[in-house]
């Protein structure tokens, strides 16, 4: 199941399996493999994890999609038993089991993974140009990044405390060496001498990934969001990447509309259900 999950990263099948093993090992302390049983028969399987206040379904197989409502009820009871406030699941467009579970009442889209193939025409972003961040620019940018991402997470339903904890953990894992963190690029977008935005990319896999894009508050509503994204696509294409991926939170419909307009397509919806009467 794990190899199938990371295949959406658009890597070689052998690389996907290696990455899957790394993901499983990294999540070993917070996850478990569970059989789905009907009487004496095993009718499916789950890879479950606990993250902050959430029971996460990392992957699922099910012989009969008609069993989805009963499975979700069992997941809710399991979440209650471990004190979780939410059940979350990734839903791929081509996975009928995930689609069936994700469409059940109570589950809502919290975030969406999207991807842009880079073998198609890309609009010229000029006069906007990307430049590597200096150490001083990185320090200013990173000071607000943990708090900013925590606010994004809190908007999805996490408590402020849990959101800040998850933000700190994820940032520590992603950029342990700051500006020099392997596989990461930190860029500023300039028009002439004016800095108009910031961009954080991961470029260590076949599919490059946008971790964050921000247009400076005094430069918004001038088309710079699209220009930065087009500049990122050109930058990644020129570096040999066939795809550029990103994650967009459901509470940011303007960003989602931009990515749809630029030609990104959905690879995974992350959906969540609030546990009724959770403590």
Secondary structure as the mmCIF struct_conf table of DSSP 4:
data_model
#
loop_
_struct_conf.conf_type_id
_struct_conf.id
_struct_conf.beg_label_comp_id
_struct_conf.beg_label_asym_id
_struct_conf.beg_label_seq_id
_struct_conf.end_label_comp_id
_struct_conf.end_label_asym_id
_struct_conf.end_label_seq_id
HELX_RH_AL_P HELX_RH_AL_P1 UNK A 2 UNK A 6
HELX_RH_3T_P HELX_RH_3T_P1 UNK A 7 UNK A 9
HELX_RH_AL_P HELX_RH_AL_P2 UNK A 13 UNK A 26
TURN_TY1_P TURN_TY1_P1 UNK A 27 UNK A 30
STRN STRN1 UNK A 31 UNK A 38
TURN_TY1_P TURN_TY1_P2 UNK A 39 UNK A 40
STRN STRN2 UNK A 41 UNK A 51
TURN_TY1_P TURN_TY1_P3 UNK A 52 UNK A 53
STRN STRN3 UNK A 54 UNK A 62
BEND BEND1 UNK A 63 UNK A 63
HELX_RH_3T_P HELX_RH_3T_P2 UNK A 65 UNK A 67
HELX_RH_AL_P HELX_RH_AL_P3 UNK A 68 UNK A 81
TURN_TY1_P TURN_TY1_P4 UNK A 82 UNK A 83
BEND BEND2 UNK A 85 UNK A 85
STRN STRN4 UNK A 86 UNK A 91
TURN_TY1_P TURN_TY1_P5 UNK A 93 UNK A 94
HELX_RH_AL_P HELX_RH_AL_P4 UNK A 96 UNK A 102
TURN_TY1_P TURN_TY1_P6 UNK A 103 UNK A 103
BEND BEND3 UNK A 104 UNK A 104
TURN_TY1_P TURN_TY1_P7 UNK A 105 UNK A 106
STRN STRN5 UNK A 108 UNK A 117
TURN_TY1_P TURN_TY1_P8 UNK A 118 UNK A 119
BEND BEND4 UNK A 120 UNK A 120
TURN_TY1_P TURN_TY1_P9 UNK A 126 UNK A 127
STRN STRN6 UNK A 128 UNK A 132
HELX_LH_PP_P HELX_LH_PP_P1 UNK A 133 UNK A 134
HELX_RH_AL_P HELX_RH_AL_P5 UNK A 135 UNK A 155
TURN_TY1_P TURN_TY1_P10 UNK A 156 UNK A 157
HELX_RH_AL_P HELX_RH_AL_P6 UNK A 160 UNK A 174
TURN_TY1_P TURN_TY1_P11 UNK A 176 UNK A 177
HELX_RH_3T_P HELX_RH_3T_P3 UNK A 178 UNK A 180
TURN_TY1_P TURN_TY1_P12 UNK A 182 UNK A 183
STRN STRN7 UNK A 184 UNK A 191
TURN_TY1_P TURN_TY1_P13 UNK A 192 UNK A 193
STRN STRN8 UNK A 194 UNK A 202
BEND BEND5 UNK A 204 UNK A 206
STRN STRN9 UNK A 207 UNK A 215
HELX_RH_3T_P HELX_RH_3T_P4 UNK A 217 UNK A 219
BEND BEND6 UNK A 221 UNK A 223
HELX_RH_AL_P HELX_RH_AL_P7 UNK A 224 UNK A 238
TURN_TY1_P TURN_TY1_P14 UNK A 239 UNK A 240
BEND BEND7 UNK A 242 UNK A 242
STRN STRN10 UNK A 243 UNK A 249
TURN_TY1_P TURN_TY1_P15 UNK A 250 UNK A 251
HELX_RH_AL_P HELX_RH_AL_P8 UNK A 253 UNK A 262
TURN_TY1_P TURN_TY1_P16 UNK A 263 UNK A 263
STRN STRN11 UNK A 265 UNK A 274
HELX_LH_PP_P HELX_LH_PP_P2 UNK A 275 UNK A 275
TURN_TY1_P TURN_TY1_P17 UNK A 276 UNK A 277
#
